[in-house]
Amino acid sequence: MATIEKTKNETSVLEAVGINNEIILFNDDVNTFDHVIETLIDVCNHTSEQAEQCAILVHYKGKCTVKTGSFEELKPQCSQLLQAGLSAEII
């Protein structure tokens, strides 16, 4: 006879909410693909492949999530993206 063990995982509301923030990068007609890719590598620690895929998604879809995490982690990165001339926001 087999026994099934059930475990209950509790996650605090603050932990669950804190992880759900995203930096959204928006398309513009100003920045080049190279600038966007280089900035994502420098600011968001993307690999060159990740940065290129994000740049393509932003170009064709109009926006792309480029980073997820807590608001405190994302705020300085979003500020750096804005300072580099990219259009981004944390949601």
PDB file of N, CA, C and O in Angstrom:
ATOM      1  N   MET A   1       0.839  -1.174   0.000  1.00  0.00           N
ATOM      2  CA  MET A   1       0.000   0.000   0.000  1.00  0.00           C
ATOM      3  C   MET A   1       0.894   1.250   0.000  1.00  0.00           C
ATOM      4  O   MET A   1       1.789   1.386   0.834  1.00  0.00           O
ATOM      5  N   ALA A   2       0.640   2.134  -0.925  1.00  0.00           N
ATOM      6  CA  ALA A   2       1.464   3.340  -1.066  1.00  0.00           C
ATOM      7  C   ALA A   2       0.873   4.486  -0.259  1.00  0.00           C
ATOM      8  O   ALA A   2      -0.344   4.625  -0.132  1.00  0.00           O
ATOM      9  N   THR A   3       1.745   5.277   0.267  1.00  0.00           N
ATOM     10  CA  THR A   3       1.306   6.467   1.002  1.00  0.00           C
ATOM     11  C   THR A   3       1.684   7.701   0.193  1.00  0.00           C
ATOM     12  O   THR A   3       2.760   7.771  -0.401  1.00  0.00           O
ATOM     13  N   ILE A   4       0.816   8.625   0.184  1.00  0.00           N
ATOM     14  CA  ILE A   4       1.080   9.886  -0.509  1.00  0.00           C
ATOM     15  C   ILE A   4       1.307  10.954   0.545  1.00  0.00           C
ATOM     16  O   ILE A   4       0.477  11.177   1.427  1.00  0.00           O
ATOM     17  N   GLU A   5       2.439  11.597   0.432  1.00  0.00           N
ATOM     18  CA  GLU A   5       2.756  12.646   1.389  1.00  0.00           C
ATOM     19  C   GLU A   5       2.478  13.999   0.743  1.00  0.00           C
ATOM     20  O   GLU A   5       2.936  14.291  -0.362  1.00  0.00           O
ATOM     21  N   LYS A   6       1.734  14.792   1.449  1.00  0.00           N
ATOM     22  CA  LYS A   6       1.428  16.133   0.960  1.00  0.00           C
ATOM     23  C   LYS A   6       2.189  17.141   1.799  1.00  0.00           C
ATOM     24  O   LYS A   6       2.252  17.036   3.024  1.00  0.00           O
ATOM     25  N   THR A   7       2.759  18.110   1.122  1.00  0.00           N
ATOM     26  CA  THR A   7       3.436  19.185   1.844  1.00  0.00           C
ATOM     27  C   THR A   7       2.776  20.496   1.497  1.00  0.00           C
ATOM     28  O   THR A   7       2.290  20.707   0.386  1.00  0.00           O
ATOM     29  N   LYS A   8       2.776  21.355   2.466  1.00  0.00           N
ATOM     30  CA  LYS A   8       2.163  22.662   2.267  1.00  0.00           C
ATOM     31  C   LYS A   8       3.270  23.699   2.263  1.00  0.00           C
ATOM     32  O   LYS A   8       4.005  23.845   3.240  1.00  0.00           O
ATOM     33  N   ASN A   9       3.380  24.410   1.165  1.00  0.00           N
ATOM     34  CA  ASN A   9       4.369  25.474   1.068  1.00  0.00           C
ATOM     35  C   ASN A   9       3.677  26.804   1.295  1.00  0.00           C
ATOM     36  O   ASN A   9       2.663  27.112   0.670  1.00  0.00           O
ATOM     37  N   GLU A  10       4.236  27.571   2.187  1.00  0.00           N
ATOM     38  CA  GLU A  10       3.682  28.888   2.450  1.00  0.00           C
ATOM     39  C   GLU A  10       4.642  29.942   1.918  1.00  0.00           C
ATOM     40  O   GLU A  10       5.847  29.895   2.165  1.00  0.00           O
ATOM     41  N   THR A  11       4.085  30.878   1.191  1.00  0.00           N
ATOM     42  CA  THR A  11       4.875  31.982   0.671  1.00  0.00           C
ATOM     43  C   THR A  11       4.238  33.260   1.161  1.00  0.00           C
ATOM     44  O   THR A  11       3.028  33.454   1.044  1.00  0.00           O
ATOM     45  N   SER A  12       5.052  34.116   1.702  1.00  0.00           N
ATOM     46  CA  SER A  12       4.478  35.374   2.174  1.00  0.00           C
ATOM     47  C   SER A  12       4.038  36.208   0.992  1.00  0.00           C
ATOM     48  O   SER A  12       4.582  36.080  -0.105  1.00  0.00           O
ATOM     49  N   VAL A  13       3.062  37.056   1.209  1.00  0.00           N
ATOM     50  CA  VAL A  13       2.527  37.906   0.152  1.00  0.00           C
ATOM     51  C   VAL A  13       3.616  38.839  -0.367  1.00  0.00           C
ATOM     52  O   VAL A  13       3.682  39.094  -1.569  1.00  0.00           O
ATOM     53  N   LEU A  14       4.462  39.349   0.508  1.00  0.00           N
ATOM     54  CA  LEU A  14       5.528  40.252   0.084  1.00  0.00           C
ATOM     55  C   LEU A  14       6.516  39.562  -0.843  1.00  0.00           C
ATOM     56  O   LEU A  14       6.976  40.164  -1.813  1.00  0.00           O
ATOM     57  N   GLU A  15       6.848  38.308  -0.561  1.00  0.00           N
ATOM     58  CA  GLU A  15       7.758  37.574  -1.433  1.00  0.00           C
ATOM     59  C   GLU A  15       7.134  37.358  -2.801  1.00  0.00           C
ATOM     60  O   GLU A  15       7.793  37.551  -3.823  1.00  0.00           O
ATOM     61  N   ALA A  16       5.880  36.964  -2.827  1.00  0.00           N
ATOM     62  CA  ALA A  16       5.209  36.691  -4.091  1.00  0.00           C
ATOM     63  C   ALA A  16       5.073  37.949  -4.932  1.00  0.00           C
ATOM     64  O   ALA A  16       5.269  37.903  -6.147  1.00  0.00           O
ATOM     65  N   VAL A  17       4.743  39.061  -4.311  1.00  0.00           N
ATOM     66  CA  VAL A  17       4.557  40.305  -5.046  1.00  0.00           C
ATOM     67  C   VAL A  17       5.891  40.868  -5.505  1.00  0.00           C
ATOM     68  O   VAL A  17       5.987  41.380  -6.621  1.00  0.00           O
ATOM     69  N   GLY A  18       6.919  40.786  -4.679  1.00  0.00           N
ATOM     70  CA  GLY A  18       8.209  41.372  -4.981  1.00  0.00           C
ATOM     71  C   GLY A  18       8.885  40.800  -6.211  1.00  0.00           C
ATOM     72  O   GLY A  18       9.638  41.508  -6.880  1.00  0.00           O
ATOM     73  N   ILE A  19       8.641  39.563  -6.522  1.00  0.00           N
ATOM     74  CA  ILE A  19       9.297  38.898  -7.649  1.00  0.00           C
ATOM     75  C   ILE A  19       8.600  39.208  -8.966  1.00  0.00           C
ATOM     76  O   ILE A  19       9.182  38.991 -10.028  1.00  0.00           O
ATOM     77  N   ASN A  20       7.395  39.697  -8.927  1.00  0.00           N
ATOM     78  CA  ASN A  20       6.598  39.846 -10.131  1.00  0.00           C
ATOM     79  C   ASN A  20       6.833  41.131 -10.910  1.00  0.00           C
ATOM     80  O   ASN A  20       6.086  41.410 -11.848  1.00  0.00           O
ATOM     81  N   ASN A  21       7.831  41.915 -10.564  1.00  0.00           N
ATOM     82  CA  ASN A  21       8.099  43.135 -11.308  1.00  0.00           C
ATOM     83  C   ASN A  21       8.910  42.822 -12.558  1.00  0.00           C
ATOM     84  O   ASN A  21       9.709  41.886 -12.585  1.00  0.00           O
ATOM     85  N   GLU A  22       8.683  43.632 -13.599  1.00  0.00           N
ATOM     86  CA  GLU A  22       9.369  43.426 -14.869  1.00  0.00           C
ATOM     87  C   GLU A  22       9.831  44.765 -15.417  1.00  0.00           C
ATOM     88  O   GLU A  22       9.164  45.782 -15.228  1.00  0.00           O
ATOM     89  N   ILE A  23      10.964  44.767 -16.092  1.00  0.00           N
ATOM     90  CA  ILE A  23      11.353  45.923 -16.891  1.00  0.00           C
ATOM     91  C   ILE A  23      10.876  45.633 -18.306  1.00  0.00           C
ATOM     92  O   ILE A  23      11.250  44.630 -18.914  1.00  0.00           O
ATOM     93  N   ILE A  24      10.050  46.523 -18.812  1.00  0.00           N
ATOM     94  CA  ILE A  24       9.552  46.427 -20.179  1.00  0.00           C
ATOM     95  C   ILE A  24      10.321  47.433 -21.028  1.00  0.00           C
ATOM     96  O   ILE A  24      10.393  48.614 -20.689  1.00  0.00           O
ATOM     97  N   LEU A  25      10.890  46.964 -22.119  1.00  0.00           N
ATOM     98  CA  LEU A  25      11.590  47.827 -23.064  1.00  0.00           C
ATOM     99  C   LEU A  25      10.667  48.066 -24.249  1.00  0.00           C
ATOM    100  O   LEU A  25      10.079  47.127 -24.785  1.00  0.00           O
ATOM    101  N   PHE A  26      10.542  49.325 -24.656  1.00  0.00           N
ATOM    102  CA  PHE A  26       9.636  49.702 -25.746  1.00  0.00           C
ATOM    103  C   PHE A  26      10.406  50.083 -27.001  1.00  0.00           C
ATOM    104  O   PHE A  26      11.540  50.558 -26.929  1.00  0.00           O
ATOM    105  N   ASN A  27       9.786  49.871 -28.136  1.00  0.00           N
ATOM    106  CA  ASN A  27      10.367  50.224 -29.421  1.00  0.00           C
ATOM    107  C   ASN A  27      10.405  51.742 -29.595  1.00  0.00           C
ATOM    108  O   ASN A  27       9.540  52.460 -29.092  1.00  0.00           O
ATOM    109  N   ASP A  28      11.402  52.208 -30.303  1.00  0.00           N
ATOM    110  CA  ASP A  28      11.462  53.617 -30.687  1.00  0.00           C
ATOM    111  C   ASP A  28      12.110  53.705 -32.062  1.00  0.00           C
ATOM    112  O   ASP A  28      12.630  52.717 -32.581  1.00  0.00           O
ATOM    113  N   ASP A  29      12.074  54.872 -32.632  1.00  0.00           N
ATOM    114  CA  ASP A  29      12.655  55.075 -33.958  1.00  0.00           C
ATOM    115  C   ASP A  29      14.021  55.745 -33.886  1.00  0.00           C
ATOM    116  O   ASP A  29      14.525  56.226 -34.901  1.00  0.00           O
ATOM    117  N   VAL A  30      14.623  55.783 -32.706  1.00  0.00           N
ATOM    118  CA  VAL A  30      15.856  56.526 -32.493  1.00  0.00           C
ATOM    119  C   VAL A  30      17.069  55.613 -32.365  1.00  0.00           C
ATOM    120  O   VAL A  30      18.087  55.844 -33.017  1.00  0.00           O
ATOM    121  N   ASN A  31      16.974  54.587 -31.537  1.00  0.00           N
ATOM    122  CA  ASN A  31      18.132  53.760 -31.198  1.00  0.00           C
ATOM    123  C   ASN A  31      18.371  52.648 -32.213  1.00  0.00           C
ATOM    124  O   ASN A  31      17.436  52.065 -32.763  1.00  0.00           O
ATOM    125  N   THR A  32      19.647  52.375 -32.441  1.00  0.00           N
ATOM    126  CA  THR A  32      20.018  51.299 -33.360  1.00  0.00           C
ATOM    127  C   THR A  32      19.961  49.952 -32.641  1.00  0.00           C
ATOM    128  O   THR A  32      19.965  49.887 -31.412  1.00  0.00           O
ATOM    129  N   PHE A  33      19.910  48.891 -33.427  1.00  0.00           N
ATOM    130  CA  PHE A  33      19.942  47.550 -32.855  1.00  0.00           C
ATOM    131  C   PHE A  33      21.219  47.366 -32.034  1.00  0.00           C
ATOM    132  O   PHE A  33      21.178  46.823 -30.931  1.00  0.00           O
ATOM    133  N   ASP A  34      22.335  47.813 -32.565  1.00  0.00           N
ATOM    134  CA  ASP A  34      23.607  47.647 -31.866  1.00  0.00           C
ATOM    135  C   ASP A  34      23.596  48.340 -30.505  1.00  0.00           C
ATOM    136  O   ASP A  34      24.070  47.785 -29.514  1.00  0.00           O
ATOM    137  N   HIS A  35      23.050  49.560 -30.465  1.00  0.00           N
ATOM    138  CA  HIS A  35      22.999  50.292 -29.192  1.00  0.00           C
ATOM    139  C   HIS A  35      22.113  49.563 -28.176  1.00  0.00           C
ATOM    140  O   HIS A  35      22.479  49.429 -27.008  1.00  0.00           O
ATOM    141  N   VAL A  36      20.960  49.100 -28.623  1.00  0.00           N
ATOM    142  CA  VAL A  36      20.043  48.375 -27.731  1.00  0.00           C
ATOM    143  C   VAL A  36      20.712  47.101 -27.216  1.00  0.00           C
ATOM    144  O   VAL A  36      20.663  46.811 -26.021  1.00  0.00           O
ATOM    145  N   ILE A  37      21.329  46.351 -28.107  1.00  0.00           N
ATOM    146  CA  ILE A  37      21.980  45.097 -27.720  1.00  0.00           C
ATOM    147  C   ILE A  37      23.109  45.353 -26.726  1.00  0.00           C
ATOM    148  O   ILE A  37      23.195  44.685 -25.696  1.00  0.00           O
ATOM    149  N   GLU A  38      23.969  46.312 -27.031  1.00  0.00           N
ATOM    150  CA  GLU A  38      25.089  46.624 -26.134  1.00  0.00           C
ATOM    151  C   GLU A  38      24.599  47.090 -24.766  1.00  0.00           C
ATOM    152  O   GLU A  38      25.177  46.735 -23.739  1.00  0.00           O
ATOM    153  N   THR A  39      23.538  47.881 -24.759  1.00  0.00           N
ATOM    154  CA  THR A  39      22.999  48.383 -23.495  1.00  0.00           C
ATOM    155  C   THR A  39      22.402  47.256 -22.662  1.00  0.00           C
ATOM    156  O   THR A  39      22.602  47.216 -21.448  1.00  0.00           O
ATOM    157  N   LEU A  40      21.675  46.344 -23.291  1.00  0.00           N
ATOM    158  CA  LEU A  40      21.104  45.207 -22.561  1.00  0.00           C
ATOM    159  C   LEU A  40      22.196  44.304 -21.987  1.00  0.00           C
ATOM    160  O   LEU A  40      22.047  43.765 -20.891  1.00  0.00           O
ATOM    161  N   ILE A  41      23.279  44.142 -22.720  1.00  0.00           N
ATOM    162  CA  ILE A  41      24.400  43.336 -22.222  1.00  0.00           C
ATOM    163  C   ILE A  41      25.027  44.024 -21.011  1.00  0.00           C
ATOM    164  O   ILE A  41      25.287  43.383 -19.993  1.00  0.00           O
ATOM    165  N   ASP A  42      25.267  45.332 -21.127  1.00  0.00           N
ATOM    166  CA  ASP A  42      25.928  46.072 -20.047  1.00  0.00           C
ATOM    167  C   ASP A  42      25.048  46.239 -18.816  1.00  0.00           C
ATOM    168  O   ASP A  42      25.514  46.046 -17.693  1.00  0.00           O
ATOM    169  N   VAL A  43      23.790  46.592 -19.010  1.00  0.00           N
ATOM    170  CA  VAL A  43      22.912  46.949 -17.889  1.00  0.00           C
ATOM    171  C   VAL A  43      22.210  45.735 -17.291  1.00  0.00           C
ATOM    172  O   VAL A  43      22.145  45.590 -16.071  1.00  0.00           O
ATOM    173  N   CYS A  44      21.690  44.868 -18.143  1.00  0.00           N
ATOM    174  CA  CYS A  44      20.875  43.739 -17.663  1.00  0.00           C
ATOM    175  C   CYS A  44      21.637  42.425 -17.605  1.00  0.00           C
ATOM    176  O   CYS A  44      21.066  41.382 -17.286  1.00  0.00           O
ATOM    177  N   ASN A  45      22.932  42.476 -17.915  1.00  0.00           N
ATOM    178  CA  ASN A  45      23.764  41.271 -17.908  1.00  0.00           C
ATOM    179  C   ASN A  45      23.248  40.180 -18.843  1.00  0.00           C
ATOM    180  O   ASN A  45      23.364  38.991 -18.543  1.00  0.00           O
ATOM    181  N   HIS A  46      22.680  40.588 -19.974  1.00  0.00           N
ATOM    182  CA  HIS A  46      22.228  39.619 -20.964  1.00  0.00           C
ATOM    183  C   HIS A  46      23.425  39.045 -21.713  1.00  0.00           C
ATOM    184  O   HIS A  46      24.468  39.689 -21.830  1.00  0.00           O
ATOM    185  N   THR A  47      23.261  37.836 -22.214  1.00  0.00           N
ATOM    186  CA  THR A  47      24.230  37.315 -23.177  1.00  0.00           C
ATOM    187  C   THR A  47      23.961  38.033 -24.496  1.00  0.00           C
ATOM    188  O   THR A  47      22.923  38.676 -24.649  1.00  0.00           O
ATOM    189  N   SER A  48      24.872  37.931 -25.436  1.00  0.00           N
ATOM    190  CA  SER A  48      24.646  38.596 -26.720  1.00  0.00           C
ATOM    191  C   SER A  48      23.410  38.018 -27.420  1.00  0.00           C
ATOM    192  O   SER A  48      22.687  38.744 -28.101  1.00  0.00           O
ATOM    193  N   GLU A  49      23.171  36.723 -27.253  1.00  0.00           N
ATOM    194  CA  GLU A  49      22.003  36.090 -27.872  1.00  0.00           C
ATOM    195  C   GLU A  49      20.707  36.605 -27.246  1.00  0.00           C
ATOM    196  O   GLU A  49      19.749  36.913 -27.955  1.00  0.00           O
ATOM    197  N   GLN A  50      20.682  36.696 -25.899  1.00  0.00           N
ATOM    198  CA  GLN A  50      19.487  37.210 -25.220  1.00  0.00           C
ATOM    199  C   GLN A  50      19.199  38.642 -25.654  1.00  0.00           C
ATOM    200  O   GLN A  50      18.059  38.993 -25.956  1.00  0.00           O
ATOM    201  N   ALA A  51      20.238  39.456 -25.679  1.00  0.00           N
ATOM    202  CA  ALA A  51      20.066  40.864 -26.033  1.00  0.00           C
ATOM    203  C   ALA A  51      19.569  41.012 -27.465  1.00  0.00           C
ATOM    204  O   ALA A  51      18.707  41.845 -27.742  1.00  0.00           O
ATOM    205  N   GLU A  52      20.104  40.214 -28.366  1.00  0.00           N
ATOM    206  CA  GLU A  52      19.672  40.275 -29.767  1.00  0.00           C
ATOM    207  C   GLU A  52      18.217  39.840 -29.904  1.00  0.00           C
ATOM    208  O   GLU A  52      17.451  40.471 -30.633  1.00  0.00           O
ATOM    209  N   GLN A  53      17.829  38.777 -29.217  1.00  0.00           N
ATOM    210  CA  GLN A  53      16.440  38.312 -29.270  1.00  0.00           C
ATOM    211  C   GLN A  53      15.489  39.369 -28.723  1.00  0.00           C
ATOM    212  O   GLN A  53      14.423  39.597 -29.294  1.00  0.00           O
ATOM    213  N   CYS A  54      15.864  40.015 -27.622  1.00  0.00           N
ATOM    214  CA  CYS A  54      15.031  41.071 -27.052  1.00  0.00           C
ATOM    215  C   CYS A  54      14.899  42.235 -28.027  1.00  0.00           C
ATOM    216  O   CYS A  54      13.808  42.777 -28.205  1.00  0.00           O
ATOM    217  N   ALA A  55      15.997  42.618 -28.656  1.00  0.00           N
ATOM    218  CA  ALA A  55      15.959  43.727 -29.612  1.00  0.00           C
ATOM    219  C   ALA A  55      15.039  43.405 -30.781  1.00  0.00           C
ATOM    220  O   ALA A  55      14.300  44.273 -31.246  1.00  0.00           O
ATOM    221  N   ILE A  56      15.075  42.180 -31.255  1.00  0.00           N
ATOM    222  CA  ILE A  56      14.205  41.771 -32.362  1.00  0.00           C
ATOM    223  C   ILE A  56      12.744  41.782 -31.922  1.00  0.00           C
ATOM    224  O   ILE A  56      11.880  42.268 -32.652  1.00  0.00           O
ATOM    225  N   LEU A  57      12.461  41.250 -30.730  1.00  0.00           N
ATOM    226  CA  LEU A  57      11.088  41.256 -30.215  1.00  0.00           C
ATOM    227  C   LEU A  57      10.558  42.680 -30.055  1.00  0.00           C
ATOM    228  O   LEU A  57       9.418  42.971 -30.419  1.00  0.00           O
ATOM    229  N   VAL A  58      11.395  43.562 -29.508  1.00  0.00           N
ATOM    230  CA  VAL A  58      10.983  44.957 -29.322  1.00  0.00           C
ATOM    231  C   VAL A  58      10.678  45.582 -30.672  1.00  0.00           C
ATOM    232  O   VAL A  58       9.692  46.307 -30.812  1.00  0.00           O
ATOM    233  N   HIS A  59      11.506  45.312 -31.661  1.00  0.00           N
ATOM    234  CA  HIS A  59      11.318  45.894 -32.992  1.00  0.00           C
ATOM    235  C   HIS A  59      10.004  45.430 -33.638  1.00  0.00           C
ATOM    236  O   HIS A  59       9.261  46.239 -34.193  1.00  0.00           O
ATOM    237  N   TYR A  60       9.729  44.138 -33.560  1.00  0.00           N
ATOM    238  CA  TYR A  60       8.552  43.595 -34.248  1.00  0.00           C
ATOM    239  C   TYR A  60       7.271  43.603 -33.411  1.00  0.00           C
ATOM    240  O   TYR A  60       6.177  43.731 -33.961  1.00  0.00           O
ATOM    241  N   LYS A  61       7.395  43.469 -32.103  1.00  0.00           N
ATOM    242  CA  LYS A  61       6.210  43.413 -31.231  1.00  0.00           C
ATOM    243  C   LYS A  61       5.914  44.740 -30.532  1.00  0.00           C
ATOM    244  O   LYS A  61       4.811  44.941 -30.024  1.00  0.00           O
ATOM    245  N   GLY A  62       6.892  45.641 -30.505  1.00  0.00           N
ATOM    246  CA  GLY A  62       6.692  46.937 -29.871  1.00  0.00           C
ATOM    247  C   GLY A  62       7.175  47.013 -28.439  1.00  0.00           C
ATOM    248  O   GLY A  62       7.392  48.105 -27.914  1.00  0.00           O
ATOM    249  N   LYS A  63       7.347  45.862 -27.798  1.00  0.00           N
ATOM    250  CA  LYS A  63       7.833  45.842 -26.422  1.00  0.00           C
ATOM    251  C   LYS A  63       8.287  44.434 -26.068  1.00  0.00           C
ATOM    252  O   LYS A  63       7.951  43.459 -26.740  1.00  0.00           O
ATOM    253  N   CYS A  64       9.065  44.361 -24.984  1.00  0.00           N
ATOM    254  CA  CYS A  64       9.574  43.060 -24.534  1.00  0.00           C
ATOM    255  C   CYS A  64       9.987  43.172 -23.075  1.00  0.00           C
ATOM    256  O   CYS A  64      10.556  44.184 -22.665  1.00  0.00           O
ATOM    257  N   THR A  65       9.705  42.142 -22.292  1.00  0.00           N
ATOM    258  CA  THR A  65      10.213  42.075 -20.925  1.00  0.00           C
ATOM    259  C   THR A  65      11.686  41.707 -21.007  1.00  0.00           C
ATOM    260  O   THR A  65      12.047  40.668 -21.561  1.00  0.00           O
ATOM    261  N   VAL A  66      12.537  42.569 -20.449  1.00  0.00           N
ATOM    262  CA  VAL A  66      13.975  42.320 -20.527  1.00  0.00           C
ATOM    263  C   VAL A  66      14.585  41.875 -19.201  1.00  0.00           C
ATOM    264  O   VAL A  66      15.712  41.381 -19.171  1.00  0.00           O
ATOM    265  N   LYS A  67      13.846  42.047 -18.104  1.00  0.00           N
ATOM    266  CA  LYS A  67      14.367  41.645 -16.791  1.00  0.00           C
ATOM    267  C   LYS A  67      13.207  41.506 -15.819  1.00  0.00           C
ATOM    268  O   LYS A  67      12.249  42.276 -15.877  1.00  0.00           O
ATOM    269  N   THR A  68      13.290  40.527 -14.926  1.00  0.00           N
ATOM    270  CA  THR A  68      12.296  40.363 -13.865  1.00  0.00           C
ATOM    271  C   THR A  68      13.012  40.325 -12.527  1.00  0.00           C
ATOM    272  O   THR A  68      14.185  39.961 -12.444  1.00  0.00           O
ATOM    273  N   GLY A  69      12.292  40.704 -11.487  1.00  0.00           N
ATOM    274  CA  GLY A  69      12.870  40.673 -10.151  1.00  0.00           C
ATOM    275  C   GLY A  69      12.132  41.603  -9.227  1.00  0.00           C
ATOM    276  O   GLY A  69      11.025  42.049  -9.527  1.00  0.00           O
ATOM    277  N   SER A  70      12.746  41.893  -8.104  1.00  0.00           N
ATOM    278  CA  SER A  70      12.121  42.805  -7.147  1.00  0.00           C
ATOM    279  C   SER A  70      12.286  44.240  -7.643  1.00  0.00           C
ATOM    280  O   SER A  70      13.193  44.546  -8.417  1.00  0.00           O
ATOM    281  N   PHE A  71      11.400  45.102  -7.187  1.00  0.00           N
ATOM    282  CA  PHE A  71      11.448  46.504  -7.601  1.00  0.00           C
ATOM    283  C   PHE A  71      12.795  47.122  -7.248  1.00  0.00           C
ATOM    284  O   PHE A  71      13.354  47.885  -8.036  1.00  0.00           O
ATOM    285  N   GLU A  72      13.318  46.795  -6.067  1.00  0.00           N
ATOM    286  CA  GLU A  72      14.589  47.356  -5.613  1.00  0.00           C
ATOM    287  C   GLU A  72      15.743  46.954  -6.528  1.00  0.00           C
ATOM    288  O   GLU A  72      16.651  47.750  -6.763  1.00  0.00           O
ATOM    289  N   GLU A  73      15.715  45.731  -7.043  1.00  0.00           N
ATOM    290  CA  GLU A  73      16.751  45.271  -7.964  1.00  0.00           C
ATOM    291  C   GLU A  73      16.621  45.940  -9.335  1.00  0.00           C
ATOM    292  O   GLU A  73      17.620  46.277  -9.971  1.00  0.00           O
ATOM    293  N   LEU A  74      15.381  46.126  -9.777  1.00  0.00           N
ATOM    294  CA  LEU A  74      15.141  46.604 -11.131  1.00  0.00           C
ATOM    295  C   LEU A  74      15.267  48.114 -11.286  1.00  0.00           C
ATOM    296  O   LEU A  74      15.598  48.598 -12.368  1.00  0.00           O
ATOM    297  N   LYS A  75      15.007  48.861 -10.223  1.00  0.00           N
ATOM    298  CA  LYS A  75      14.992  50.319 -10.328  1.00  0.00           C
ATOM    299  C   LYS A  75      16.296  50.896 -10.878  1.00  0.00           C
ATOM    300  O   LYS A  75      16.246  51.701 -11.808  1.00  0.00           O
ATOM    301  N   PRO A  76      17.470  50.518 -10.339  1.00  0.00           N
ATOM    302  CA  PRO A  76      18.700  51.090 -10.902  1.00  0.00           C
ATOM    303  C   PRO A  76      18.957  50.653 -12.348  1.00  0.00           C
ATOM    304  O   PRO A  76      19.494  51.425 -13.142  1.00  0.00           O
ATOM    305  N   GLN A  77      18.579  49.432 -12.687  1.00  0.00           N
ATOM    306  CA  GLN A  77      18.768  48.968 -14.060  1.00  0.00           C
ATOM    307  C   GLN A  77      17.864  49.737 -15.023  1.00  0.00           C
ATOM    308  O   GLN A  77      18.294  50.122 -16.110  1.00  0.00           O
ATOM    309  N   CYS A  78      16.627  49.956 -14.624  1.00  0.00           N
ATOM    310  CA  CYS A  78      15.707  50.711 -15.472  1.00  0.00           C
ATOM    311  C   CYS A  78      16.218  52.145 -15.648  1.00  0.00           C
ATOM    312  O   CYS A  78      16.142  52.701 -16.744  1.00  0.00           O
ATOM    313  N   SER A  79      16.728  52.730 -14.591  1.00  0.00           N
ATOM    314  CA  SER A  79      17.290  54.083 -14.671  1.00  0.00           C
ATOM    315  C   SER A  79      18.454  54.139 -15.653  1.00  0.00           C
ATOM    316  O   SER A  79      18.582  55.102 -16.410  1.00  0.00           O
ATOM    317  N   GLN A  80      19.297  53.119 -15.644  1.00  0.00           N
ATOM    318  CA  GLN A  80      20.426  53.074 -16.572  1.00  0.00           C
ATOM    319  C   GLN A  80      19.955  52.931 -18.016  1.00  0.00           C
ATOM    320  O   GLN A  80      20.537  53.529 -18.921  1.00  0.00           O
ATOM    321  N   LEU A  81      18.906  52.143 -18.234  1.00  0.00           N
ATOM    322  CA  LEU A  81      18.353  52.012 -19.586  1.00  0.00           C
ATOM    323  C   LEU A  81      17.826  53.360 -20.068  1.00  0.00           C
ATOM    324  O   LEU A  81      18.046  53.742 -21.217  1.00  0.00           O
ATOM    325  N   LEU A  82      17.133  54.075 -19.191  1.00  0.00           N
ATOM    326  CA  LEU A  82      16.602  55.389 -19.544  1.00  0.00           C
ATOM    327  C   LEU A  82      17.732  56.378 -19.819  1.00  0.00           C
ATOM    328  O   LEU A  82      17.647  57.166 -20.762  1.00  0.00           O
ATOM    329  N   GLN A  83      18.781  56.345 -19.010  1.00  0.00           N
ATOM    330  CA  GLN A  83      19.923  57.237 -19.213  1.00  0.00           C
ATOM    331  C   GLN A  83      20.638  56.948 -20.535  1.00  0.00           C
ATOM    332  O   GLN A  83      21.255  57.836 -21.123  1.00  0.00           O
ATOM    333  N   ALA A  84      20.547  55.706 -20.990  1.00  0.00           N
ATOM    334  CA  ALA A  84      21.158  55.329 -22.266  1.00  0.00           C
ATOM    335  C   ALA A  84      20.265  55.720 -23.452  1.00  0.00           C
ATOM    336  O   ALA A  84      20.627  55.487 -24.605  1.00  0.00           O
ATOM    337  N   GLY A  85      19.110  56.307 -23.170  1.00  0.00           N
ATOM    338  CA  GLY A  85      18.219  56.760 -24.236  1.00  0.00           C
ATOM    339  C   GLY A  85      17.171  55.765 -24.668  1.00  0.00           C
ATOM    340  O   GLY A  85      16.465  55.994 -25.651  1.00  0.00           O
ATOM    341  N   LEU A  86      17.056  54.653 -23.943  1.00  0.00           N
ATOM    342  CA  LEU A  86      16.032  53.649 -24.289  1.00  0.00           C
ATOM    343  C   LEU A  86      14.730  53.993 -23.570  1.00  0.00           C
ATOM    344  O   LEU A  86      14.729  54.718 -22.575  1.00  0.00           O
ATOM    345  N   SER A  87      13.640  53.472 -24.080  1.00  0.00           N
ATOM    346  CA  SER A  87      12.324  53.661 -23.464  1.00  0.00           C
ATOM    347  C   SER A  87      11.985  52.409 -22.671  1.00  0.00           C
ATOM    348  O   SER A  87      11.817  51.328 -23.237  1.00  0.00           O
ATOM    349  N   ALA A  88      11.886  52.564 -21.351  1.00  0.00           N
ATOM    350  CA  ALA A  88      11.631  51.409 -20.483  1.00  0.00           C
ATOM    351  C   ALA A  88      10.842  51.840 -19.278  1.00  0.00           C
ATOM    352  O   ALA A  88      10.856  53.009 -18.891  1.00  0.00           O
ATOM    353  N   GLU A  89      10.140  50.873 -18.678  1.00  0.00           N
ATOM    354  CA  GLU A  89       9.425  51.120 -17.431  1.00  0.00           C
ATOM    355  C   GLU A  89       9.329  49.844 -16.630  1.00  0.00           C
ATOM    356  O   GLU A  89       9.429  48.745 -17.175  1.00  0.00           O
ATOM    357  N   ILE A  90       9.135  49.996 -15.334  1.00  0.00           N
ATOM    358  CA  ILE A  90       8.937  48.846 -14.451  1.00  0.00           C
ATOM    359  C   ILE A  90       7.450  48.679 -14.224  1.00  0.00           C
ATOM    360  O   ILE A  90       6.747  49.629 -13.882  1.00  0.00           O
ATOM    361  N   ILE A  91       6.980  47.454 -14.419  1.00  0.00           N
ATOM    362  CA  ILE A  91       5.567  47.186 -14.122  1.00  0.00           C
ATOM    363  C   ILE A  91       5.477  46.070 -13.104  1.00  0.00           C
ATOM    364  O   ILE A  91       4.377  45.682 -12.709  1.00  0.00           O
TER     365      ILE A  91
END
